[in-house]
Amino acid sequence: MGAGHAVGVGTGTDALTIAIRALGIGPGDEVITSPLSAAYTALAILAAGARPVFADIDPERLTLDPAAAAAAVTSRTAALLPVHLYGQPAHMTALLAVARRHGLAVVEDCCQAHLATCEGRPVGSFGAAAAYSFYPTKNLGALGDGGALTTDDSALAARARRLRNGGQAERYHHVEPGVNSRLDEMQAAILRERLRLLAGWTSRRRELAAIYRAALGGVVTLPPEMDPGHVYHLFVMRCASRDALGQHLSRSGIGSLVHYPVPIPKQPAFAAADPAPCPVAEQVCDEVLSLPLYPQLAPDDVERVAASVRAFAN
Ligand SMILES: *Cc1c(COP(=O)(O)O)cnc(C)c1O
């Protein structure tokens, strides 16, 4: 990903929390993030002791809206935490401009975006640090949990290595309260082998997504391809009668999922953060449906899923 350092940790969530803590962000600080993501993005901010502040999403791209992020900045804001959601890169040029204008750090959530690029540049190379998950369902998955944070900053990498290791500067000398977050060696060995396959898997995801796009154009709202660097962690379409479509697919033996049914600011777990409403994210949560997409899926099966979606629409 073009980064000088990669620090293996136990999960993607830990990678985010450790990146935030290594930047010196914690209690009293605010971190602006997206209301549409796995809740772990915002839970990582809470785990670092900071307050997650939700700015609404861009209605097309479905990632953090740079204008909304700028409007959410206060004197306590320390960082922006955009998510490259479903494999779609967030609008990094505009977000970096906001960060620069207000002197904010940027931490990228790349947990769904292994090998994605934004305007030709690898995601994860825009901010001070980036977080990856190797949970089995991710584009690069282990057989169990795993994660890594990447950065070009040697001092940040050194502090992250210390934080993941109980805060030890040297063996049995704990200089700050770190955590125990190891990238298990067995998982690391599996990831090393699978890493060789990731580029091929990514091309395959894009080919299968192109079949869906060709078959479903004009039938449902397709995921916008804002950037050719999209890696299709998920193929997320939108449909006003999303629940009925999911049931129709299920009757044909086709699995589908909703990523995500509830925007993070509406989750009771975040009530104490006093989140502002995010109406775009709320509407999107009622319409999104993820169709089957993984590198081993046969093109004929993609056609079959698309035919079932078309039959429902007719
Ligand atoms: C999976 C995921 C995480 C959390 O990663 P874990 O390895 O499950 O802790 C965080 N953010 C996003 C966007 C994710 O998809």
The ligand as an ORCA input file, in Angstrom:
! r2SCAN-3c Opt
* xyz 0 1
  C     -14.553     -5.158      9.723
  C     -14.489     -3.717      9.898
  C     -13.934     -3.125     11.039
  C     -13.483     -3.917     12.220
  O     -12.543     -4.901     11.906
  P     -12.407     -6.160     12.900
  O     -11.204     -6.887     12.387
  O     -13.663     -6.966     12.748
  O     -12.231     -5.632     14.262
  C     -13.866     -1.751     11.099
  N     -14.323     -0.982     10.101
  C     -14.871     -1.509      8.990
  C     -15.346     -0.596      7.911
  C     -14.993     -2.886      8.863
  O     -15.558     -3.401      7.761
*
